Amino acid sequence: MWDDYLFPHSVKEALDMLEARGADVRIIAGGTDLALQRQGGRNPATVMVDITRISGLERIEERDGYIHVGARVTHAQVAASPLIRSRAGVLAEACGSVGGPQIRNVGTLVGNVVNALPAADGAIGLTALDAQAEVAERTGRRWTPISDLYAGVGRCTVDSCQAMITQLRFKALGDGEGDAFERLAKRKALILPILNAAVVVGVDGGAVKSARIAIGPVATKPFVATDAAEWLIGQAPDAAAAANAAKLAAQTAEPRYSLLRGSAEYRKSMVEVLVRRALTRALALASGEGGGHADS
């Protein structure tokens, strides 16, 4: 499928290869989406720059209160990571829902983001965690919010002919914080979701102090239900609050009719169900009813 397949051993070398080859080159790690796009004629790249030999990009680690996930880390590694399971369980749940075992063992979380699909399970989890991506370019490196990486369905703002995402980061959750991921699909594996939702909440003094709700696919990128999250602040962390916030989230979500996923009316009603379920679990966890997160 390729005219050339290159193996850089550093990020700088990878960027040099991108610059030298121009528009016909792409970064590849897992390649579960890229290979299919190439076979289907949806990707013109004839040169692949394989980053799987660049040291350091395979790490999951905590530094200064942030969890860092390298560009080579697969969905299976995220789902199995003790650090992520204990300090960002919503992402472990999300990555554990992607495809089947074969896909999870090869596909990367960063690739899930770069593919820029609004229903990507990993991206929904990262959006709820308010994650950032480190973008490496010839001029240097910069951190950018996950939400800024989406230019439309399947269109990432990072030009893969000139730059690459090297890692992701998000704050590790601690005591008084809870998170949850919910997914609706026609079967449990190897199928795109009809809907998915991820939430992260904080509780202090018997009231909600912070909340973030991400939903997909109900917009051209992972959707953040800001109104619902803002309404939650100051509320008691109970079932009534979860139900009311879920109604608000459903009101602002705008799913379209889809032959694959169902009618807009059905999906809008199910947004309420999924968000309510996720909030109920997350609020219980944040309130100490589900074991809580480890101390920082």
HELIX and SHEET records of a PDB file:
HELIX    1   1 VAL A   11  ARG A   21  1                                  11    
HELIX    2   2 GLY A   22  ASP A   24  5                                   3    
HELIX    3   3 LEU A   34  GLN A   39  1                                   6    
HELIX    4   4 HIS A   75  ALA A   80  1                                   6    
HELIX    5   5 PRO A   82  ARG A   87  1                                   6    
HELIX    6   6 GLY A   89  CYS A   95  1                                   7    
HELIX    7   7 PRO A  101  VAL A  106  1                                   6    
HELIX    8   8 LEU A  109  VAL A  114  1                                   6    
HELIX    9   9 ASP A  121  ALA A  128  1                                   8    
HELIX   10  10 ILE A  146  LEU A  149  5                                   4    
HELIX   11  11 THR A  226  LEU A  232  1                                   7    
HELIX   12  12 ALA A  239  THR A  252  1                                  14    
HELIX   13  13 ALA A  264  ALA A  286  1                                  23    
SHEET    1   A 3 ASP A   4  LEU A   6  0                                        
SHEET    2   A 3 VAL A  47  ASP A  50  1                                        
SHEET    3   A 3 VAL A  25  ILE A  28  1                                        
SHEET    1   B 5 ILE A  60  ARG A  63  0                                        
SHEET    2   B 5 TYR A  66  GLY A  70 -1                                        
SHEET    3   B 5 MET A 164  LYS A 171 -1                                        
SHEET    4   B 5 GLN A 132  GLU A 137 -1                                        
SHEET    5   B 5 GLY A 140  PRO A 145 -1                                        
SHEET    1   C 2 TYR A 150  GLY A 152  0                                        
SHEET    2   C 2 ARG A 155  CYS A 156 -1                                        
SHEET    1   D 4 GLU A 177  LEU A 184  0                                        
SHEET    2   D 4 LEU A 195  ASP A 204 -1                                        
SHEET    3   D 4 ALA A 207  GLY A 216 -1                                        
SHEET    4   D 4 PHE A 223  VAL A 224 -1                                        
END                                                                             
